[in-house]
Amino acid sequence: MQISSKAFYLLLLLLFAFACGEDPVVTPEPEPEPEPPVVIKAGLSWSPEEADAEKELTIWFKPRSGTPLYNYQGDVYIHTGVISEGVWRFVPAGWNENLPKCKMTKVEGELSTWTIKFSPSIRQWFGSGETPVNKLGIVVRSADGSKQTEDLFIPVTDTQFKAFEPAAVKTGNMPAGLKHGINIVNNSTVTLVLYDKDKSGNRKDFAHVVGDFNGWTLSNDEKSQMFRDDAEGCWWITINGLDPAKEYAFQYYVGKTDGDPIRVADPYARKILDPWNDQYISPTTYPDNKTYPEGAIGIVSVFRTQPESYNWQVPDFEIPSLDNLVIYEMLFRDFTESGDINGAMEKLNYLQSLGVNAIELMPVQEFDGNDSWGYNPAFFFALDKAYGTDRMYKQFIDECHKRGIAVIFDVVYNHATGENPFAKMWWDSANSRTAANNPYFNVTAPHPYSVFHDFNHESDLVREFVKRNLQFLLEEYNIDGFRFDLTKGFTQKQSTESNAHVYDASRIAILKDYNNAVKAVKPDAYVILEHFADDREETELSGEGMMVWRNMNHAYCQAAMGYKEDSGFSGTYYTSSSRPINSLVSYMESHDEERAAYKQAQWGNGILKTNFNAQMSQLATNAAFFFTVPGPKMIWQFGELGYDVSIDYNGRTGKKPVKWEYMDVPQRKELHDTYTKLISLRFDHPELFNATAELDWKVTPSFWEDGRFITLSSFGEAKQVVVIGNFTNDPISATFPETGTWYNYMTSGEPPLNVTSTTNITVPANSFKMYTSFTE
């Protein structure tokens, strides 16, 4: 047996120690530490420089001057994962989890530099198993997440496990009559079509499908590799032998030979599975959801060759007239304790008794996460599972129609999140945004209002996608129209906040195109725009049968708080004949505005800050000067009960408390009953609110002290209504504006008021009186 010189030396030391009668002491050699760089560079650095999946890796982070973590002295954590097919996998901790494993150690002698070691090897630290490890994604963040880096990356060599290698491209002509997306051929056959041509006409180098139908196995056979049709700019594959009663999940696997492959779901899928969020959806909200498949990565798309049928109970609902449209804006999440369709269904009788004849649902197309306002959409053909199943959505719409209530979808086509397949297909990972060659999205929005990723509505691809989606929603869900979010952003014209509203002919053309697509399916469907643009532009759009939102929140909040300044109501109605009178949807509150009752309690004038009776009575006076004005009206949910929780409670878009107990508070119930009675007037006497009715109103700040008036007359003054409002904190004596016999509309049974000449009428503080020339 041979012995090394090092071992021989240690043996001599032992013999010498025994000879001297001393106990031998052997100091073990320390574990070798990876040498840090001689000078730790600003930014991210690591050792060894060529990271190997089978070896340990030490990482240092030294923030550059001016970046969020520069000079930071608190605890720092690493948020990291293995980048596999475009997705961060094997992430040890959620974004808000501060696990000891992910805590970085401060480097002594450095102002703000931290280190962490992936040991005993990169693969073992992540627990990535047989998944090839070729890239790590890293974000360094403060303990509370308020300070963070951009996405950082480290290339890794993996000699043990190799990534799938696609074969050479197969070309083939796509069968005629197919559309982009999932094409059901028959009960056992589907053809999948994926468009992939970028702005310059360039293509991906490979495209495969993986799913339940091929065991989630990437291969180069006919069950996975797609054909490329260069003329159509699409990849396609036909899958046979499917079970019509079964849901199939699948993804596309696409990429360039010189880049990372990615997996994407189908942008036209009617259902998606989300590995991060579906697990938190209650089975009562979405029973028997399909289990997320093993072998999938990220969001997957789902189809059935024989979709579940639904027999509409009200197939030919007649939508309410624009002259008398009273919309209730609803967010499923915050409307009931269950926060879903089940809960809302139980409240439909309440809404029917309130008198509203339309519900505008805040966005329900698949959005990121489960807890949202919905303005972060990712998939447009799938309705979000956080509220219920496809059948539940249809049952809800049917039940609304049974009660004479139309259903309007709030739709978001200005932008989409990064989970949208069109965004993922052409993505600039270095800057975490859509790439310059993306044929659907702008790199940055040309207007100042965008969030997420901005659609280019001058792209034919985008226009066709939006129109196809609008028509699908109308036909599949039997809805009655749309409220378009942020239509001022449907432009490619560069603008700032100061000029984004200026007349834009291209924006008008885009919106007319979408309106025509809607009307081609349902000629009387509502098209409502959140526009807030140039008066000429809104007039032109109104002339095409579209309606526009009119935000009157500030004026009605001023009046609610008892302040004269900026409290004029004139903007609630068109006084010009240039626009149809029924093309303006005005509102006192919306999802996007502060609640009047909250502002009263915070900043009310005198007793309107402290006296609950006065507050509710003032809100009722607001309502009297809102519902008696012709034209479509909108209520934000619980406005009829004086909801007084701030819009910023739990964060602006955060979940708000549900307050059905308000109905047990007499003053709130009285406000609700005032809403009901005022809305009833519109439906019982529609001739007072159509195009032939006349409105004489004195509602500017100059009428504050002596009382505000509305006189509403049907054609030929056959019927008249007089409203007198006192928004001050003291009683007023006002001159009645008309002669004749008048009946107190709000207090039935009161003796009639006979006015033959100048008659003064006393109106208590913070209240109104309302008289009609007819009995109910």
Secondary structure, 3 states (H helix, E strand, C coil): CCCCHHHHHHHHHHHHHHHCCCCCCCCCCCCCCCCCCCCCCCEEEEECCCEECCCCEEEEEECCCCCCCCCCCCCEEEEEEEEECCEEECCCCCCCCCCHHHECEECCCCCCCEEEEECCCHHHHHCCCCCCCCEEEEEEEECCCCCECCCEEEEEECCCCCCCCCCCCEECCCCCCCCCEEEEEECCEEEEEEECCCCCCCCCCEEEEEEHHHCCCCCCCCCCECEEECCCCEEEEEECCCCCCCCEEEEEEEECCCCCCEEECCCCCCEEECCCCHHHCCCCCCCCCCCCCCCCCCCEEEECCCCCCCCCCCCCCCCCCHHHCEEEEECHHHHCCCCCHHHHHCCHHHHHHHCCCEEEECCCECECCCCCCCCCECCCCCECCCCCCHHHHHHHHHHHHHCCCEEEEEECCCEECCCCHHHHHCEECCCCEECCCCCCECCCCCCCCCCCEEECCCCHHHHHHHHHHHHHHHHHHCCCEEEECCHHHCCCCCCCCCCCCCCCHHHHHHHHHHHHHHHHHCCCCEEEECCCCCHHHHHHHHHCCCEEEEECHHHHHHHHHCCCCCCCCHHHCCCCCCCCCCCEEEECCCCCCCCHHHHHHHHCCCHHHHCHHHHHHHHHHHHHHHHCCCCCEEEECCHHHCCCCCCCCCCCCCCCCCCHHHHHCHHHHHHHHHHHHHHHHHHHCHHHCCCCCEEEEECCHHHCCCCEEEEEECHHHCCEEEEEEECCCCCEEEECCCCEEEEECCCCCCCCEEECCCCEEEECCCEEEEEECCCC
